[in-house]
Amino acid sequence: MTMIQTILGLPVENQIFFAVLGFSWTVYLWEAYLSYRQRRIYRSTTQVPEELGKIMDTETFEKSRLYQLDKSNFSFWSGLYSETEGTLILVLGGIPFLWGLAGTVSGRFGFGPEYEITQSLSFLTLATLFSAVTGLPWSIYSTFVIEEKHGFNQQTLGFFLKDAVKKFAVTQCILLPVTSLLLFIIKIGGDYFFIYAWLFTLCVSLVLVTIYADYIAPLFDKFTPLPEGELKTDIETMAKSISFPLTKVYVVEGSKRSSHSNAYFYGFFKNKRIVLFDTLLEDYSPLNKTGEEQPENTESDDTLSESKVKPKNKKQGCNNPEILAVLGHELGHWKLGHTVKNIVISQMNSFLCFFLFAVLIGRRELFLAFGFHDSQPTLIGLMIIFQFIFSPYNELLSFCLTVLSRRFEFQADAFALAMGKASQLYSALIKLNKDNLGFPVADWLFSMWHYSHPPLLERLRALGNVKQD
């Protein structure tokens, strides 16, 4: 109680600073506690639960348990580092220092303090560069130790580093022009700048969603049209049956990075496209094209013998009926309006945040709290208010969206069931869980807080426990 009284006796800017720092560590400790609960599940659940016995073999269960345990341990240490780094940046005045450094850099090119937008772009470049450099060792460890150890990584170090440089360059090419225009709009927008800023960010988000898969994603991955054949015909027929305006179906070469699988659709109005990862398709997955079949007389090699006995354990991806069931689930999101609902929620939230930003941006104590005594840069105001002041609201919103997402997933599963694809979706969920080494046992509190998709068993039960061969 004495500490609280002491803090309350401090100037307002100090109270804001300690409140931000305290809430950040409260969230971290809460997340660490939830992760501890889940790690306890990983450590203690060493046998396949009875209700999973018919859908998951012991070997896969153990692999997924160890994979998720390694990821959880890594997440603990990387999270601790991130929280410590963030605290040191705040306590040691890292933000005003970087702003001053950005001013020095801009000054060398003849742009003085009056060119605030130029200094803001220098600050943003330095901040993202710092973040990329400090995050690189963690990303390398995650990819080349954890993902490599469990058989998911397909990248070489050279490819990884080239990819990282390319991602940084593309991000800057988008981030800097968008930020400069946003800052310009805020400065010239008058009393209603928050409306213009919101409309601008809405337009940018719609444009990026529209062009991402056609112009941005191909810079990193190879997209090829799904060849004519039974699968493409069936996909087009299914899309037509629910009036989904499908124009193209692509296969993306995700296997050059990872053996994880995925599928998604994108586009607006009458121009929808479906993208399938090659690792999702049995007929396309490179894993199934190398060493899939063993000679008949290889009894001397235990490994080959085991592969011969259980060839399906080596099979990756889903067959065509299962692919259609997965797409039935994805198209269910569209038909039930989940995509539109998420966009509406996102934009309502964006508008509210810009409105509150307009109310708070003139408060000098917010800038004083973070070490800005002589200036109130708009970009810094955006950072302080959106990242720090709104953090309690952001946490609450994130939890609510997670709950809503789980509800949407159940509804999309029910849509696929209504299309007569329950059995195929049932087997596809089991295969995808196995391919991605998902662990089917979760602590209830960890699951409630983190899982945007319902746990496997809950989804299978909702599908009616369809009998599998």
C-alpha positions as CSV (number, residue, x, y, z in Angstrom):
1,M,0.0,0.0,0.0
2,T,2.9,2.3,0.8
3,M,4.3,1.9,-2.7
4,I,0.9,2.7,-4.3
5,Q,0.6,5.8,-2.1
6,T,4.2,6.8,-3.1
7,I,3.4,6.5,-6.8
8,L,0.1,8.4,-6.4
9,G,2.1,11.2,-4.8
10,L,4.3,11.6,-7.9
11,P,3.6,14.0,-10.8
12,V,1.1,12.8,-13.4
13,E,3.7,12.0,-16.0
14,N,5.5,9.7,-13.5
15,Q,2.2,8.0,-12.6
16,I,1.5,7.3,-16.3
17,F,5.0,5.9,-16.8
18,F,4.8,3.5,-13.8
19,A,1.3,2.5,-14.7
20,V,2.4,1.5,-18.3
21,L,5.4,-0.4,-16.9
22,G,3.3,-2.1,-14.3
23,F,0.6,-3.2,-16.7
24,S,3.2,-4.5,-19.1
25,W,4.8,-6.7,-16.5
26,T,1.4,-7.8,-15.2
27,V,0.4,-9.0,-18.7
28,Y,3.8,-10.7,-19.0
29,L,3.4,-12.5,-15.7
30,W,-0.1,-13.6,-16.6
31,E,1.1,-15.0,-19.9
32,A,4.0,-16.7,-18.2
33,Y,1.6,-18.3,-15.7
34,L,-0.7,-19.5,-18.5
35,S,2.3,-21.0,-20.3
36,Y,3.5,-22.7,-17.1
37,R,0.1,-24.4,-16.8
38,Q,0.3,-25.6,-20.4
39,R,3.9,-26.8,-20.0
40,R,2.8,-28.8,-17.0
41,I,0.3,-30.5,-19.3
42,Y,3.1,-31.2,-21.9
43,R,5.3,-32.7,-19.2
44,S,2.7,-34.8,-17.4
45,T,0.6,-36.1,-20.3
46,T,3.0,-38.8,-21.7
47,Q,0.4,-41.4,-22.7
48,V,-2.3,-41.0,-25.4
49,P,-5.6,-40.3,-23.6
50,E,-8.1,-43.1,-24.0
51,E,-10.5,-41.0,-26.1
52,L,-7.7,-40.2,-28.5
53,G,-6.6,-43.8,-28.9
54,K,-8.4,-44.4,-32.2
55,I,-7.2,-41.3,-33.9
56,M,-3.6,-40.7,-32.7
57,D,-0.8,-43.2,-32.5
58,T,1.8,-43.2,-29.6
59,E,4.7,-42.1,-31.8
60,T,2.9,-39.1,-33.2
61,F,1.6,-38.1,-29.8
62,E,5.1,-38.2,-28.3
63,K,6.5,-36.2,-31.2
64,S,3.9,-33.5,-30.9
65,R,4.3,-33.4,-27.1
66,L,8.1,-32.8,-27.4
67,Y,7.6,-30.3,-30.2
68,Q,5.1,-28.2,-28.3
69,L,7.3,-28.4,-25.1
70,D,10.3,-27.1,-27.0
71,K,8.2,-24.3,-28.5
72,S,6.8,-23.4,-25.0
73,N,10.3,-23.3,-23.4
74,F,11.6,-21.1,-26.3
75,S,8.5,-18.8,-25.9
76,F,9.3,-18.4,-22.2
77,W,12.9,-17.2,-22.8
78,S,12.1,-15.1,-25.8
79,G,9.2,-13.5,-24.0
80,L,11.4,-12.8,-21.0
81,Y,14.0,-11.2,-23.2
82,S,11.4,-9.1,-25.0
83,E,9.8,-7.8,-21.8
84,T,13.2,-7.0,-20.3
85,E,14.4,-5.3,-23.5
86,G,11.2,-3.2,-23.6
87,T,11.6,-2.2,-19.9
88,L,15.2,-1.1,-20.4
89,I,14.2,0.9,-23.5
90,L,11.6,2.8,-21.4
91,V,13.7,3.2,-18.2
92,L,16.9,4.3,-20.0
93,G,15.1,6.7,-22.3
94,G,15.6,4.7,-25.5
95,I,12.7,6.3,-27.4
96,P,13.8,9.9,-27.0
97,F,17.4,8.8,-27.7
98,L,16.4,7.2,-30.9
99,W,14.3,10.2,-31.9
100,G,17.4,12.4,-31.3
101,L,19.5,10.1,-33.4
102,A,16.9,10.2,-36.1
103,G,17.1,14.0,-36.0
104,T,20.9,13.9,-36.3
105,V,20.6,11.5,-39.3
106,S,18.0,13.8,-41.0
107,G,20.1,16.9,-40.2
108,R,23.1,15.4,-42.1
109,F,20.9,15.5,-45.2
110,G,19.9,19.1,-44.7
111,F,16.5,18.5,-42.9
112,G,16.3,20.4,-39.7
113,P,13.8,19.9,-36.7
114,E,11.1,21.7,-38.7
115,Y,11.0,18.6,-41.1
116,E,9.2,16.5,-38.5
117,I,7.8,13.9,-41.0
118,T,11.4,13.3,-42.4
119,Q,12.7,12.8,-38.9
120,S,9.7,10.5,-38.2
121,L,10.6,8.3,-41.2
122,S,14.3,8.2,-40.0
123,F,13.1,7.2,-36.6
124,L,10.8,4.5,-38.0
125,T,13.7,3.1,-40.1
126,L,16.1,3.0,-37.2
127,A,13.4,1.4,-34.9
128,T,12.5,-1.3,-37.3
129,L,16.2,-2.0,-38.1
130,F,16.9,-2.3,-34.3
131,S,13.9,-4.7,-33.9
132,A,15.0,-6.8,-36.9
133,V,18.6,-7.1,-35.7
134,T,17.7,-7.9,-32.0
135,G,15.0,-10.4,-33.2
136,L,17.3,-12.2,-35.7
137,P,19.0,-14.5,-33.3
138,W,15.7,-15.7,-31.8
139,S,14.3,-16.2,-35.3
140,I,17.4,-18.2,-36.3
141,Y,17.2,-20.3,-33.2
142,S,13.5,-21.0,-33.7
143,T,14.0,-22.0,-37.4
144,F,17.3,-23.8,-37.4
145,V,17.1,-25.4,-33.9
146,I,13.5,-26.1,-33.0
147,E,11.8,-26.3,-36.4
148,E,14.9,-28.2,-37.8
149,K,14.9,-30.6,-34.8
150,H,11.3,-31.6,-35.4
151,G,11.5,-31.9,-39.1
152,F,9.7,-28.7,-40.3
153,N,12.4,-26.4,-41.5
154,Q,13.2,-26.6,-45.2
155,Q,15.4,-23.5,-45.5
156,T,19.1,-23.1,-45.8
157,L,20.8,-20.3,-43.7
158,G,21.5,-18.3,-46.9
159,F,17.9,-18.5,-48.1
160,F,16.7,-17.5,-44.6
161,L,19.0,-14.4,-44.5
162,K,18.1,-13.4,-48.0
163,D,14.5,-13.7,-47.1
164,A,14.9,-11.6,-44.0
165,V,16.6,-8.8,-46.0
166,K,13.9,-9.0,-48.7
167,K,11.1,-8.8,-46.0
168,F,12.8,-5.8,-44.4
169,A,13.1,-4.0,-47.7
170,V,9.5,-4.7,-48.8
171,T,8.2,-3.6,-45.3
172,Q,10.1,-0.3,-45.6
173,C,8.7,0.3,-49.1
174,I,5.2,0.0,-47.8
175,L,5.6,1.4,-44.2
176,L,7.5,4.6,-45.0
177,P,5.2,6.1,-47.7
178,V,2.0,5.0,-45.7
179,T,3.4,6.6,-42.5
180,S,4.4,9.8,-44.2
181,L,0.9,10.2,-45.7
182,L,-0.8,9.4,-42.4
183,L,1.3,12.0,-40.5
184,F,0.6,14.6,-43.3
185,I,-3.2,13.9,-43.0
186,I,-3.1,14.2,-39.2
187,K,-1.2,17.6,-39.5
188,I,-3.4,19.2,-42.1
189,G,-6.7,17.5,-41.1
190,G,-7.9,20.1,-38.6
191,D,-10.4,19.2,-35.9
192,Y,-11.7,16.2,-37.8
193,F,-8.3,14.7,-38.7
194,F,-9.2,11.4,-37.0
195,I,-12.0,10.8,-39.6
196,Y,-9.6,11.4,-42.5
197,A,-6.8,9.3,-40.9
198,W,-9.3,6.5,-40.3
199,L,-10.5,6.6,-43.9
200,F,-6.9,6.6,-45.2
201,T,-6.0,3.5,-43.1
202,L,-9.2,1.8,-44.3
203,C,-8.2,2.4,-47.9
204,V,-4.6,1.2,-47.3
205,S,-5.8,-2.0,-45.6
206,L,-8.2,-2.8,-48.4
207,V,-5.6,-2.1,-51.1
208,L,-3.0,-4.3,-49.3
209,V,-5.4,-7.2,-48.9
210,T,-6.3,-6.9,-52.6
211,I,-2.7,-6.8,-53.9
212,Y,-1.0,-9.0,-51.3
213,A,-1.3,-12.4,-53.0
214,D,-0.9,-11.0,-56.5
215,Y,2.1,-8.7,-56.1
216,I,3.6,-9.0,-52.6
217,A,3.5,-12.7,-51.7
218,P,5.0,-13.8,-55.1
219,L,8.1,-11.9,-54.2
220,F,8.7,-14.6,-51.6
221,D,7.0,-17.7,-52.8
222,K,6.1,-19.3,-56.2
223,F,2.4,-19.3,-57.0
224,T,1.2,-21.5,-59.8
225,P,-2.4,-22.1,-61.0
226,L,-3.9,-25.4,-60.0
227,P,-3.8,-27.6,-63.1
228,E,-6.9,-28.7,-64.8
229,G,-8.2,-31.9,-63.3
230,E,-10.6,-33.5,-60.9
231,L,-9.6,-31.5,-57.9
232,K,-9.9,-28.1,-59.7
233,T,-13.3,-29.1,-61.2
234,D,-14.6,-30.2,-57.8
235,I,-13.4,-27.0,-56.2
236,E,-15.1,-24.9,-58.9
237,T,-18.3,-26.9,-58.6
238,M,-18.4,-26.5,-54.8
239,A,-17.8,-22.8,-55.1
240,K,-20.5,-22.4,-57.6
241,S,-23.0,-24.4,-55.4
242,I,-22.8,-21.6,-52.7
243,S,-22.4,-18.7,-55.2
244,F,-18.8,-18.1,-54.2
245,P,-17.3,-15.9,-57.0
246,L,-14.1,-17.9,-57.6
247,T,-11.9,-16.7,-60.4
248,K,-8.6,-18.6,-59.8
249,V,-7.1,-21.4,-57.7
250,Y,-3.4,-21.3,-56.9
251,V,-0.9,-23.7,-55.3
252,V,1.9,-21.9,-53.4
253,E,5.3,-23.5,-52.9
254,G,5.4,-23.3,-49.1
255,S,7.5,-26.4,-48.8
256,K,10.7,-24.5,-49.6
257,R,10.4,-22.9,-46.1
258,S,8.4,-25.3,-43.9
259,S,6.4,-28.5,-44.0
260,H,3.6,-26.8,-42.1
261,S,0.4,-26.6,-44.3
262,N,-2.3,-24.0,-44.8
263,A,-5.0,-22.7,-47.2
264,Y,-6.8,-19.4,-47.5
265,F,-8.9,-17.3,-49.9
266,Y,-8.7,-13.6,-50.6
267,G,-10.1,-10.8,-52.8
268,F,-13.1,-8.5,-52.8
269,F,-16.5,-8.5,-54.5
270,K,-16.6,-10.7,-57.6
271,N,-12.8,-11.5,-57.7
272,K,-12.1,-14.3,-55.2
273,R,-9.1,-16.5,-55.3
274,I,-8.2,-19.7,-53.3
275,V,-4.6,-20.5,-52.4
276,L,-3.5,-24.0,-51.3
277,F,-0.1,-24.7,-49.9
278,D,1.6,-27.6,-51.7
279,T,2.2,-29.2,-48.3
280,L,-1.6,-29.4,-47.8
281,L,-2.0,-31.6,-51.0
282,E,-1.0,-35.2,-51.0
283,D,-0.3,-35.1,-54.7
284,Y,1.9,-32.0,-54.5
285,S,3.8,-32.4,-51.2
286,P,7.5,-33.0,-51.9
287,L,7.6,-35.2,-48.7
288,N,5.5,-37.7,-50.5
289,K,7.6,-37.7,-53.6
290,T,10.9,-38.8,-52.0
291,G,11.4,-42.2,-50.5
292,E,7.6,-42.8,-50.4
293,E,7.8,-46.4,-51.5
294,Q,10.4,-48.9,-50.4
295,P,11.6,-52.0,-52.2
296,E,9.8,-55.2,-51.3
297,N,12.9,-57.0,-50.0
298,T,14.4,-54.6,-47.5
299,E,14.1,-56.5,-44.3
300,S,17.7,-55.9,-43.0
301,D,17.1,-52.2,-42.4
302,D,14.8,-51.6,-39.3
303,T,14.0,-48.1,-40.4
304,L,13.0,-49.1,-43.9
305,S,11.1,-52.0,-42.5
306,E,9.1,-49.8,-40.2
307,S,8.4,-47.4,-43.1
308,K,7.1,-50.4,-45.1
309,V,4.8,-51.5,-42.3
310,K,3.3,-48.1,-41.7
311,P,3.7,-46.2,-45.0
312,K,0.7,-43.9,-44.2
313,N,2.6,-42.4,-41.3
314,K,5.0,-40.9,-43.8
315,K,2.2,-39.5,-46.0
316,Q,1.7,-35.7,-45.7
317,G,-1.3,-33.7,-46.6
318,C,-4.9,-34.5,-47.5
319,N,-6.6,-36.4,-50.3
320,N,-9.0,-34.6,-52.7
321,P,-12.2,-35.2,-50.7
322,E,-10.5,-34.0,-47.5
323,I,-9.2,-30.9,-49.4
324,L,-12.7,-30.1,-50.4
325,A,-13.9,-30.5,-46.8
326,V,-11.2,-28.1,-45.6
327,L,-12.2,-25.6,-48.3
328,G,-15.9,-26.2,-47.4
329,H,-14.9,-25.0,-43.9
330,E,-13.0,-21.9,-45.3
331,L,-15.9,-21.1,-47.7
332,G,-18.2,-21.4,-44.7
333,H,-16.4,-18.4,-43.2
334,W,-17.3,-16.4,-46.3
335,K,-20.9,-17.6,-46.6
336,L,-21.7,-16.9,-43.0
337,G,-20.2,-13.4,-43.2
338,H,-17.3,-14.0,-40.8
339,T,-14.9,-12.2,-43.1
340,V,-17.1,-9.1,-43.3
341,K,-17.8,-9.2,-39.6
342,N,-14.1,-9.2,-38.8
343,I,-13.5,-6.3,-41.2
344,V,-16.3,-4.3,-39.6
345,I,-15.1,-5.0,-36.0
346,S,-11.5,-4.1,-37.1
347,Q,-12.6,-0.8,-38.6
348,M,-14.9,0.1,-35.7
349,N,-12.0,-0.4,-33.4
350,S,-9.7,1.6,-35.7
351,F,-12.1,4.5,-35.8
352,L,-12.5,4.4,-32.0
353,C,-8.7,4.4,-31.5
354,F,-8.2,7.4,-33.8
355,F,-11.0,9.3,-32.1
356,L,-9.4,8.7,-28.6
357,F,-6.0,9.6,-30.1
358,A,-7.5,12.9,-31.2
359,V,-8.7,13.5,-27.6
360,L,-5.4,12.5,-26.0
361,I,-2.7,13.8,-28.4
362,G,-2.7,17.3,-26.9
363,R,-1.9,16.0,-23.4
364,R,1.6,17.1,-22.7
365,E,2.0,14.8,-19.7
366,L,1.9,11.8,-22.0
367,F,5.0,13.0,-23.8
368,L,6.7,14.0,-20.6
369,A,6.1,10.5,-19.2
370,F,8.3,9.0,-22.0
371,G,11.1,11.6,-21.9
372,F,9.9,14.2,-24.5
373,H,10.2,17.5,-22.7
374,D,10.8,19.9,-25.6
375,S,8.7,18.5,-28.4
376,Q,5.5,16.5,-29.1
377,P,6.1,14.6,-32.4
378,T,3.0,13.1,-33.9
379,L,4.6,9.7,-34.6
380,I,5.7,9.5,-31.0
381,G,2.2,10.4,-29.9
382,L,0.8,7.6,-32.1
383,M,3.3,5.1,-30.5
384,I,2.6,6.2,-26.9
385,I,-1.2,6.2,-27.2
386,F,-1.7,3.2,-29.5
387,Q,1.0,0.9,-28.0
388,F,1.1,1.9,-24.3
389,I,-2.0,3.9,-23.2
390,F,-4.3,1.6,-25.1
391,S,-2.6,-1.6,-23.9
392,P,-5.3,-2.6,-21.3
393,Y,-8.0,-2.1,-24.0
394,N,-6.0,-4.0,-26.6
395,E,-5.6,-7.0,-24.2
396,L,-9.4,-7.1,-23.6
397,L,-10.2,-6.7,-27.3
398,S,-7.7,-9.5,-28.1
399,F,-9.4,-11.9,-25.7
400,C,-12.9,-11.0,-27.0
401,L,-11.7,-11.6,-30.6
402,T,-10.2,-15.0,-29.6
403,V,-13.5,-16.1,-28.1
404,L,-15.4,-14.8,-31.3
405,S,-12.9,-16.6,-33.5
406,R,-13.5,-19.9,-31.8
407,R,-17.3,-19.4,-32.3
408,F,-16.7,-18.7,-36.0
409,E,-14.6,-21.9,-36.3
410,F,-17.4,-24.0,-34.9
411,Q,-19.9,-22.4,-37.2
412,A,-17.6,-23.0,-40.3
413,D,-17.2,-26.6,-39.3
414,A,-21.0,-26.9,-39.0
415,F,-21.3,-25.4,-42.5
416,A,-19.0,-28.1,-43.9
417,L,-21.1,-30.7,-42.0
418,A,-24.2,-29.3,-43.6
419,M,-22.6,-29.7,-47.0
420,G,-22.2,-33.4,-46.3
421,K,-18.4,-33.3,-45.7
422,A,-18.4,-34.1,-42.0
423,S,-16.5,-37.4,-42.4
424,Q,-13.9,-35.9,-44.7
425,L,-13.4,-32.9,-42.5
426,Y,-13.1,-35.2,-39.5
427,S,-10.2,-37.1,-41.1
428,A,-8.6,-33.9,-42.5
429,L,-8.5,-32.3,-39.1
430,I,-6.7,-35.4,-37.7
431,K,-4.3,-35.5,-40.6
432,L,-3.5,-31.8,-40.3
433,N,-3.0,-32.0,-36.6
434,K,-0.6,-34.9,-37.2
435,D,1.3,-33.2,-40.0
436,N,1.7,-30.0,-37.9
437,L,2.4,-31.9,-34.7
438,G,-0.4,-30.2,-32.8
439,F,-0.8,-31.4,-29.2
440,P,-4.5,-32.3,-28.6
441,V,-4.5,-31.9,-24.8
442,A,-4.7,-28.3,-23.5
443,D,-5.1,-26.6,-20.1
444,W,-8.5,-25.0,-20.0
445,L,-7.3,-21.6,-19.0
446,F,-4.5,-21.5,-21.5
447,S,-6.8,-22.7,-24.2
448,M,-9.5,-20.1,-23.3
449,W,-7.0,-17.2,-23.4
450,H,-4.9,-18.2,-26.4
451,Y,-6.7,-20.6,-28.8
452,S,-8.3,-18.8,-31.7
453,H,-9.3,-22.3,-33.0
454,P,-11.0,-24.8,-30.8
455,P,-8.9,-27.8,-29.6
456,L,-9.0,-30.8,-31.9
457,L,-11.2,-32.9,-29.6
458,E,-13.8,-30.2,-29.3
459,R,-14.0,-29.9,-33.0
460,L,-14.3,-33.6,-33.6
461,R,-17.0,-33.9,-30.9
462,A,-18.9,-31.1,-32.6
463,L,-18.7,-32.9,-35.9
464,G,-20.5,-35.8,-34.2
465,N,-17.6,-38.3,-33.7
466,V,-17.9,-39.5,-37.3
467,K,-16.6,-43.1,-37.4
468,Q,-13.3,-43.5,-39.3
469,D,-11.9,-46.6,-40.9
